[in-house]
């Protein structure tokens, strides 16, 4: 039986401080690619887990992976794996046909930081819906936000067709950004909901949530103007802008459901994935940004772009011919070489 531990092509390479992009060349292949932003190097990793499962979330060296059961497309197999040790934790089968964001809480103070609770946030639902389970459970508990206690009538009306655009985990709190600018906070251990409105929200922009030491930052990407950074204090649910000094020596790695903020000396950059499907139409905005519209394809050619917040320039970090699909950003320690 093949081990779940990940094998790397280059075991001598040291772990880097900046996140690694996890790529798929072929969907059913055991091999994935790791792109190191700090060095520009690409190395291969192989595992029996990769052919039929996708990486949905990463924390404390653990990967949360999901695959659909053959001939049962409404059932998803969810499990957690530690790539360095090969340890695997199976979760209950998730019987949901809907697309979801996944997060899990792992207490770093407890040994290897084993995951304690997993949450699945439905992207589309009548009301905000979260499925929660702990390792060892036999089923998922469903928690719906019914809008009865803390929300105004106008806010309740906006939830009748909920579309979650992004999710970030701050401690045990799953922060969800809804299409119309409502921010929902669900505590995955206490099973409680809170809500706030984002003061500067446009449905024309792309928005990412980034967890940041007791706060969450919304990074908004307008099509024809500068990036916007707003942070939400999780205790008071109060908003404040990020000032220039708070953006110094900081880079942002943006990906839906798995964005990361990293200190990078002397740099102020935003790294984004840029899909290019067949039949897409490209236009260029006034500040030189490339805007792509059109249908996405199963095998999407993807660039990674770096936007320099100081110079206002765009750099192609990795060319489109390298990769077909991007899973997420992961921290270098996730793929540390087993001793």
N, C-alpha and C positions, 0 to 999 in steps of 0.2 A: 504493500500500500504506500502510495507516494505521500511524503510529508507535506504538511501545509506551509512549512517554513519557506520563505522566499529566498531564491538563490540569485545573486547578482553576478553580472559579467565581470565586474571589477571590484574585488573585495578589499583592495588596498586603499580605495578612495575614502578620505575622511568625510564625516558628516559636515554639511555646510549650515550656516546660520539662516540663509534665505530658503524659502519654501521650494519644493520640487514639484514640477508639473508631471502628473501621471497620464501617459498617453496609451492609446490602443492603436496598433497598426491594423489588426484584423480582429473582428469581434469574437471569433471562436478560437482564438489562439491562446496558448499558455503564456505567451510572452507579452510584456508591457515595457514601455520605455519611460525612464525618468529623465527629465530635463532639468539640469542644475542651472538656475538663473545666474548665480554668482560666478560660475566658471564658464558657462556656455557649453558644458559637456553633456553628452547624452549617453546613458548606459542602460543595458537591458536587464530585466528581472523576469524570472520564470516562476510559475506556481500552478499547481493543479486547480487552484481556485478561480483563476482568471477566465477560462473559456466560456463559462456560462453564468458569471456573476459580475455585477458592477459595484464599484466603490461609491458609497453614498455619503460617508462621513468619516472623519478621523479625529482622534483625541487620545492623548497620553500613550501614543504608540500603537493604539488599536484601530483597526479598520472595521467599519460596519458595511457588510456586503449583502446584496439582495439579488435573488434570481427568481424567475417565474418557473413554477413546476411544469414539466412537459404535459401538454394537453389540458392544463388547468390554469388558464391565463388569469383567472380571478384569484389565484392563490400565489402568494409570494413567500419564498423561503428566505428568512432573515437570519444572519449569523454574524458574529464578531470574531475576528482573528487577529492575533498578534504576530506580524510577519517575522519578527526576529526569533521568536521562540516556537512558533507553530501552534501555540495554544488556540483552541477554538471554543466558542460558546454559542450554542444553538438557541435561538429564540423560538417562540411558538410560530406556527404557520400563520401568516397574515392573510386573511380572506377579504381582500379589498381589490376591486378592479380599478380603483382610481390611482392616479399618480400622486406621489407623496414626497415630502422632504423628511429625512430622517436625522435625528440627533440622539446622542446618548450622554449621560453624565457619568464620569469616572472620577472617583475621589483620589487625587494623586498622593494623599497621605496614607493610603492603605496599600502597602506592598507595591505591586506592579501597576497600581491604578486600575484595577479590574472594573469594568463597567457595572454600574449598580442599577440603572434604569434606562430604558430605550423609549423614545417617543417617535411616532409617525404622524406627521401633520399633513392632512389631505390638502392638495393644491386647490381643487374645486369641490365645493360642497354647498348645501343649502344654508347651513350655519357653520361657523368655524368648528372643525372636528379634529380631535387628536386621539390616536390610539396609543396606549401606554402598556408596557410589560417589563418585568424584571427577569433576569436569568433564573431559570427554574420554574417560571410560570407555565401554565398549560394553555392559556388564552390571553388575548389582548383586551384590556378594559377601554371602553370608548367614552370620551368626555366631549360633550357638545357645549358651545357657548350660546346660551339662550337669550342673551340681551335683556334679562329681566331686572338686574339689580343696579348696575352702574352706568348704563349707557342711555343717552338721550333717544327720543323717538326717531329723530333723523338718522342717527348712527345705526339704530336697529334696522331701519329700512335698507341701508346700504349692505347689510349682511345677508339678505335673502338669496343672493347669488354670490357667494364668497369666492374670491380668487386670490390665493396667497402668492405673492410675487417673490418673496425670499424669506429665509429663516436664519437666525443666529442664536447660539446658546450662550447665555451669560450665567455662569454658575449652574443653578438648577432651573433657570428660567428660559423658556423657549420664546424668543421674540419674533413675531411674524408681521411682515409688512403686507397689507392688503391692497388690492388694486387701486382703490379710491383714496388711499393715504391714511387709513386707520392702522394703528400699531397695536397689536394684540400681544399680551404677555401671559403665557401659561406656565405655571410652576409645575414641573413634571414630577415632583415629590409630594407637594401639598395638593395638587389637582385643583388649583384655583386660577381664575381668570382676572386680568385687569386690562384696561384699554386707554389709549391716548390717541390724539390726532397729530399728524405731522404738519407743522405750520407752513412749510415750503415744499409742496408736493405737486408734481405735474404728471399726469398720465402719459404725457408725450416723452418723458425722460425714462432712462433706465436707472433703477435703484438697486443698491446692494446694502445689506446689513453686515456690519463687522463688529464682533465682540471685542471689548477693550476694557479690562480691569474694572468690573462693576458698572460699566456703561456700555451702550451700544451706539455705534456711529452709522448714520445713513450717508452713503456716498452716492450722490446723484450725478448722472452723466447726461447733461443736456446735449442736444445734437449740434448746437451752434454757439456754445458759450463755455465758460470754464467749469470745472468740477465744483460741486458744492459739498461741504462737510458739515453735518449737524450731529451733535451727540445728545443722547437721552440719558438722564440720570435715572437709574432703575428704581431708586427709592422714592423720589419725589415725582417721577414721570414728568420731569421738566426738561425743556429743550434749551440748548445753547450752541452757538456756532463754534467751530474750531478755528482759532486764530493762527496767524502765520507762524508764530513761535511754537505752537503745538504741532504744526505740520513739518517742522524742521527735522532732518535726519530720519524721516519716516517714509516707508514705501508701503503701498497697498496692493495686495494680490486678490483680485476680485473674481469670484466664481459663485454662481447661485448655490446657496446652501453651505458654502465652505470658503468664505473669504477670510483673509488673514492680514493683520497689520504687523509690520516688522520694522524695527529700528535698523536703518541703513546709513551709516556715517556719510555725511556730505551729499546725500541724495534725497530727492523728493519726487518719487515716481509712482505712477499707477499702472499696474500690469493687468491686462484684460485678455480674455480669449475672444477671438474674432472669427466666427464661423462664416464659411463661404460655400453655400450649397449651389448645385447646378441651377441655372436659370435665374440666379440672383441678379439684381440690378444695383450697380454701384454708382453713387454720386459723391461729389466732394463739397463739403461745406465751406463757409467763408474763412474758417481758421485752419483749413487743411485736413480736417478729420475725414476719414472715409466712412460713409454710411452705406450699409448694405440692407437691402430689403428683398423679399422674395421667399419662396418655399424652402424649408430646410429639408435635407435629405438624410437618409439613415447613415451614410458614410460622408460626413461633412469634413471638408478640408479646413483646417484650423490654423490660424496664425496666433502668435502671442505678440501683442503690441505693448510697448512701454511708453506712457505719456509723461513727459517731463513737466512737472508743475511749475518750475521756475522759468525754463526757456520756452515752454509752450510748443516743444517739438515732439514728433512721434518717431519711435524707433521700432523696427521689426526685429524682435528678439529671436524668433524662430520662424523659418520660412514655411510656407503652406505645404510644400511638397514632402515635408517630413512625416506628418501625422494625419490620421483620419478622424480621430475622436479623442476628446479630452475628458477625463473623468473628473479630476479635481486637483487643487493644490494640496500637498501633504507636507508635513514637517520632516526634515531630514532624519531625525531620530527614529521615525517610524520604520525606516528600512536600514537600521544599523545592522552591521554584520554580526551574526550569532557567534559567541565565543566558543 
